[in-house]
Amino acid sequence: MDYPDSWAAAYAVGNCLEGMCYAEDGDQINQVLRINFSAPTDRVSAMIPVVDSAWGWIEAFDSAGQYLGVCYGFPGLSQAPPGCTTSWVSTVVNGEGVWVQYTFSSSAADISFVIVGGQEIPALPIAEVQFDSPVPIQLAGLLDRVKGVAPGSGLAIQALTAQTLYDVHDIQATCAVLTGFVKDVQALDRNRITNLTAVQLLAIAIPIENAIGCMEPESISGARGARFSRPVHNQRTL
């Protein structure tokens, strides 16, 4: 997928998501980067320049779309928002301005999507976006996502068992449970689980297998269904 190299109006989009969308925001919400996480994360960073009066901007939301907080401004800002840190990265953006890394963190590890962009038009370029995805967070996300899916299938019990085994550092047993989970999701009749739900569950479970070293390369490439590679620490360079 191709992405533009600049995004804007994170502030305006955040307002609209919070139910405070103003008429003047309408012209500003067509160039904003939204990143969804298949499992909640605790930390997201974006490298955005400070140019003239325009700042970078990250707004975070949980799985219910509830606002968690914002990171904006510049390094040394006297009252940075809670959870927000900023640091200088490099200098010179088209002859003026500097690159700043904006990081928003949540101790509850409940960040499900973020809106990344600028404070205002003109649009600001983004160099890269990074986010943490520790295995325990991914396992918690898998358990949360599978609740209520295909009752009686045992998927929720498998997810809970994998989480428990990983907590006691039994990687081999964790892998065995996750392997069974993936096979069961793939085998479920589509009258009991939709294709979209199956893909979402696999998009969480399979990267966990990869992260803890369960799967050999040939088994990954030969497996049925969508396979998503998501290392413990992700970075997207735009």
One Martini backbone bead per residue (centre of mass of N, CA, C, O) as a GRO file, in nm:
protein
  238
    1MET     BB    1   0.096   0.036   0.022
    2ASP     BB    2   0.040   0.369  -0.035
    3TYR     BB    3   0.180   0.670   0.103
    4PRO     BB    4   0.183   0.956   0.205
    5ASP     BB    5   0.430   1.204   0.339
    6SER     BB    6   0.171   1.366   0.450
    7TRP     BB    7   0.005   1.508   0.744
    8ALA     BB    8  -0.306   1.629   0.893
    9ALA     BB    9  -0.531   1.733   1.137
   10ALA     BB   10  -0.536   1.582   1.417
   11TYR     BB   11  -0.706   1.774   1.583
   12ALA     BB   12  -0.966   1.766   1.415
   13VAL     BB   13  -1.013   1.460   1.430
   14GLY     BB   14  -1.022   1.435   1.734
   15ASN     BB   15  -1.270   1.607   1.772
   16CYS     BB   16  -1.465   1.426   1.611
   17LEU     BB   17  -1.425   1.165   1.784
   18GLU     BB   18  -1.531   1.342   2.048
   19GLY     BB   19  -1.782   1.527   1.935
   20MET     BB   20  -1.613   1.816   1.829
   21CYS     BB   21  -1.718   1.907   1.543
   22TYR     BB   22  -1.628   2.152   1.318
   23ALA     BB   23  -1.680   2.316   1.034
   24GLU     BB   24  -1.368   2.392   0.986
   25ASP     BB   25  -1.271   2.083   0.982
   26GLY     BB   26  -1.360   1.972   0.701
   27ASP     BB   27  -1.087   2.071   0.536
   28GLN     BB   28  -0.876   1.880   0.744
   29ILE     BB   29  -0.965   1.543   0.721
   30ASN     BB   30  -0.799   1.417   0.446
   31GLN     BB   31  -0.492   1.412   0.610
   32VAL     BB   32  -0.470   1.133   0.801
   33LEU     BB   33  -0.310   0.916   1.032
   34ARG     BB   34  -0.426   0.589   1.092
   35ILE     BB   35  -0.351   0.351   1.360
   36ASN     BB   36  -0.404   0.011   1.397
   37PHE     BB   37  -0.428  -0.238   1.656
   38SER     BB   38  -0.464  -0.575   1.712
   39ALA     BB   39  -0.307  -0.494   1.973
   40PRO     BB   40  -0.249  -0.345   2.236
   41THR     BB   41  -0.060  -0.061   2.349
   42ASP     BB   42   0.197   0.155   2.531
   43ARG     BB   43   0.352   0.274   2.260
   44VAL     BB   44   0.397   0.582   2.059
   45SER     BB   45   0.584   0.696   1.770
   46ALA     BB   46   0.675   1.015   1.603
   47MET     BB   47   0.831   1.175   1.324
   48ILE     BB   48   0.817   1.534   1.348
   49PRO     BB   49   0.809   1.854   1.253
   50VAL     BB   50   0.909   2.182   1.334
   51VAL     BB   51   0.714   2.441   1.169
   52ASP     BB   52   0.701   2.715   1.274
   53SER     BB   53   0.378   2.680   1.433
   54ALA     BB   54   0.392   2.377   1.372
   55TRP     BB   55   0.299   2.070   1.507
   56GLY     BB   56   0.296   1.779   1.633
   57TRP     BB   57   0.058   1.480   1.647
   58ILE     BB   58  -0.084   1.264   1.908
   59GLU     BB   59  -0.370   1.050   1.925
   60ALA     BB   60  -0.535   0.846   2.170
   61PHE     BB   61  -0.713   0.522   2.170
   62ASP     BB   62  -0.936   0.295   2.240
   63SER     BB   63  -1.147   0.032   2.149
   64ALA     BB   64  -1.402   0.241   2.211
   65GLY     BB   65  -1.293   0.543   2.133
   66GLN     BB   66  -1.147   0.652   2.373
   67TYR     BB   67  -0.985   0.904   2.507
   68LEU     BB   68  -0.636   0.920   2.631
   69GLY     BB   69  -0.453   1.130   2.456
   70VAL     BB   70  -0.171   1.364   2.406
   71CYS     BB   71   0.095   1.461   2.172
   72TYR     BB   72   0.281   1.771   2.183
   73GLY     BB   73   0.504   2.000   2.058
   74PHE     BB   74   0.814   2.059   2.237
   75PRO     BB   75   1.105   2.056   2.361
   76GLY     BB   76   1.051   2.203   2.687
   77LEU     BB   77   0.777   2.206   2.755
   78SER     BB   78   0.636   2.302   3.050
   79GLN     BB   79   0.337   2.141   2.980
   80ALA     BB   80   0.313   1.839   2.928
   81PRO     BB   81   0.135   1.593   2.860
   82PRO     BB   82   0.032   1.314   2.971
   83GLY     BB   83   0.253   1.070   2.828
   84CYS     BB   84   0.451   1.291   2.714
   85THR     BB   85   0.726   1.294   2.477
   86THR     BB   86   1.020   1.486   2.370
   87SER     BB   87   1.267   1.494   2.092
   88TRP     BB   88   1.542   1.552   1.937
   89VAL     BB   89   1.684   1.455   1.614
   90SER     BB   90   1.699   1.686   1.383
   91THR     BB   91   1.793   1.905   1.126
   92VAL     BB   92   1.634   2.043   0.885
   93VAL     BB   93   1.349   2.165   0.694
   94ASN     BB   94   1.373   2.321   0.425
   95GLY     BB   95   1.575   2.525   0.603
   96GLU     BB   96   1.364   2.458   0.840
   97GLY     BB   97   1.353   2.328   1.122
   98VAL     BB   98   1.273   2.026   1.318
   99TRP     BB   99   1.308   1.713   1.437
  100VAL     BB  100   1.055   1.525   1.623
  101GLN     BB  101   0.988   1.305   1.892
  102TYR     BB  102   0.677   1.156   1.954
  103THR     BB  103   0.547   1.028   2.276
  104PHE     BB  104   0.297   0.793   2.367
  105SER     BB  105   0.184   0.674   2.691
  106SER     BB  106   0.044   0.368   2.860
  107SER     BB  107   0.015   0.181   3.147
  108ALA     BB  108  -0.248   0.013   3.040
  109ALA     BB  109  -0.217  -0.088   2.748
  110ASP     BB  110  -0.481   0.070   2.556
  111ILE     BB  111  -0.377   0.120   2.268
  112SER     BB  112  -0.560   0.093   1.951
  113PHE     BB  113  -0.538   0.398   1.837
  114VAL     BB  114  -0.406   0.651   1.608
  115ILE     BB  115  -0.345   1.000   1.551
  116VAL     BB  116  -0.142   1.136   1.287
  117GLY     BB  117   0.015   1.472   1.271
  118GLY     BB  118  -0.083   1.793   1.273
  119GLN     BB  119  -0.195   2.090   1.398
  120GLU     BB  120  -0.196   2.209   1.099
  121ILE     BB  121  -0.219   2.383   0.839
  122PRO     BB  122   0.020   2.255   0.707
  123ALA     BB  123   0.143   1.977   0.621
  124LEU     BB  124   0.326   1.713   0.780
  125PRO     BB  125   0.587   1.528   0.786
  126ILE     BB  126   0.669   1.170   0.815
  127ALA     BB  127   0.918   0.941   0.885
  128GLU     BB  128   0.812   0.769   1.147
  129VAL     BB  129   0.667   0.473   1.307
  130GLN     BB  130   0.636   0.359   1.648
  131PHE     BB  131   0.572   0.040   1.831
  132ASP     BB  132   0.470  -0.142   2.092
  133SER     BB  133   0.467  -0.531   2.128
  134PRO     BB  134   0.439  -0.708   2.368
  135VAL     BB  135   0.347  -1.019   2.436
  136PRO     BB  136   0.152  -0.970   2.677
  137ILE     BB  137  -0.023  -0.770   2.515
  138GLN     BB  138  -0.106  -0.964   2.288
  139LEU     BB  139  -0.240  -1.176   2.471
  140ALA     BB  140  -0.449  -0.984   2.590
  141GLY     BB  141  -0.575  -0.914   2.314
  142LEU     BB  142  -0.665  -1.198   2.241
  143LEU     BB  143  -0.853  -1.245   2.480
  144ASP     BB  144  -1.039  -1.003   2.428
  145ARG     BB  145  -1.122  -1.078   2.127
  146VAL     BB  146  -1.241  -1.384   2.191
  147LYS     BB  147  -1.470  -1.293   2.341
  148GLY     BB  148  -1.766  -1.449   2.227
  149VAL     BB  149  -1.633  -1.640   2.027
  150ALA     BB  150  -1.753  -1.921   1.958
  151PRO     BB  151  -1.918  -2.080   2.153
  152GLY     BB  152  -1.759  -2.387   2.257
  153SER     BB  153  -1.463  -2.389   2.109
  154GLY     BB  154  -1.216  -2.291   2.318
  155LEU     BB  155  -1.064  -2.021   2.253
  156ALA     BB  156  -1.059  -1.874   2.527
  157ILE     BB  157  -0.904  -2.096   2.679
  158GLN     BB  158  -0.652  -2.092   2.503
  159ALA     BB  159  -0.575  -1.797   2.551
  160LEU     BB  160  -0.547  -1.821   2.860
  161THR     BB  161  -0.337  -2.048   2.859
  162ALA     BB  162  -0.116  -1.900   2.705
  163GLN     BB  163  -0.084  -1.671   2.908
  164THR     BB  164  -0.010  -1.848   3.155
  165LEU     BB  165   0.239  -1.993   3.033
  166TYR     BB  166   0.403  -1.738   2.971
  167ASP     BB  167   0.418  -1.632   3.267
  168VAL     BB  168   0.597  -1.916   3.333
  169HIS     BB  169   0.797  -1.970   3.080
  170ASP     BB  170   0.635  -2.181   2.877
  171ILE     BB  171   0.700  -2.189   2.556
  172GLN     BB  172   0.627  -2.465   2.441
  173ALA     BB  173   0.333  -2.467   2.546
  174THR     BB  174   0.246  -2.205   2.418
  175CYS     BB  175   0.288  -2.298   2.126
  176ALA     BB  176   0.090  -2.535   2.130
  177VAL     BB  177  -0.163  -2.365   2.187
  178LEU     BB  178  -0.140  -2.167   1.946
  179THR     BB  179  -0.149  -2.379   1.726
  180GLY     BB  180  -0.432  -2.478   1.800
  181PHE     BB  181  -0.576  -2.211   1.766
  182VAL     BB  182  -0.520  -2.165   1.465
  183LYS     BB  183  -0.648  -2.430   1.364
  184ASP     BB  184  -0.932  -2.375   1.480
  185VAL     BB  185  -0.993  -2.117   1.326
  186GLN     BB  186  -0.955  -2.245   1.038
  187ALA     BB  187  -1.186  -2.481   1.099
  188LEU     BB  188  -1.415  -2.308   1.130
  189ASP     BB  189  -1.719  -2.247   1.068
  190ARG     BB  190  -1.862  -1.970   0.901
  191ASN     BB  191  -2.124  -1.982   1.089
  192ARG     BB  192  -1.941  -1.916   1.362
  193ILE     BB  193  -1.724  -1.748   1.183
  194THR     BB  194  -1.595  -1.494   1.041
  195ASN     BB  195  -1.357  -1.392   0.832
  196LEU     BB  196  -1.278  -1.138   0.985
  197THR     BB  197  -1.238  -1.266   1.262
  198ALA     BB  198  -1.024  -1.469   1.177
  199VAL     BB  199  -0.815  -1.262   1.080
  200GLN     BB  200  -0.789  -1.111   1.349
  201LEU     BB  201  -0.689  -1.353   1.517
  202LEU     BB  202  -0.442  -1.420   1.337
  203ALA     BB  203  -0.313  -1.127   1.363
  204ILE     BB  204  -0.234  -1.205   1.665
  205ALA     BB  205  -0.129  -1.502   1.698
  206ILE     BB  206   0.106  -1.527   1.487
  207PRO     BB  207   0.299  -1.304   1.596
  208ILE     BB  208   0.345  -1.448   1.862
  209GLU     BB  209   0.484  -1.691   1.747
  210ASN     BB  210   0.714  -1.532   1.619
  211ALA     BB  211   0.821  -1.382   1.878
  212ILE     BB  212   0.873  -1.681   2.035
  213GLY     BB  213   0.960  -1.910   1.815
  214CYS     BB  214   0.751  -2.133   1.692
  215MET     BB  215   0.808  -2.082   1.383
  216GLU     BB  216   0.886  -2.193   1.088
  217PRO     BB  217   0.925  -2.064   0.779
  218GLU     BB  218   0.777  -2.297   0.621
  219SER     BB  219   0.515  -2.290   0.799
  220ILE     BB  220   0.435  -2.003   0.735
  221SER     BB  221   0.418  -2.016   0.416
  222GLY     BB  222   0.214  -2.284   0.423
  223ALA     BB  223  -0.009  -2.155   0.552
  224ARG     BB  224  -0.331  -2.088   0.607
  225GLY     BB  225  -0.387  -1.779   0.542
  226ALA     BB  226  -0.318  -1.506   0.705
  227ARG     BB  227   0.009  -1.348   0.740
  228PHE     BB  228   0.164  -1.177   1.016
  229SER     BB  229   0.431  -0.955   1.074
  230ARG     BB  230   0.508  -0.886   1.435
  231PRO     BB  231   0.715  -0.751   1.611
  232VAL     BB  232   0.792  -0.623   1.914
  233HIS     BB  233   0.915  -0.390   1.726
  234ASN     BB  234   0.785  -0.127   1.541
  235GLN     BB  235   0.840   0.009   1.198
  236ARG     BB  236   0.748   0.296   0.998
  237THR     BB  237   0.854   0.408   0.685
  238LEU     BB  238   0.757   0.698   0.480
   0.00000   0.00000   0.00000
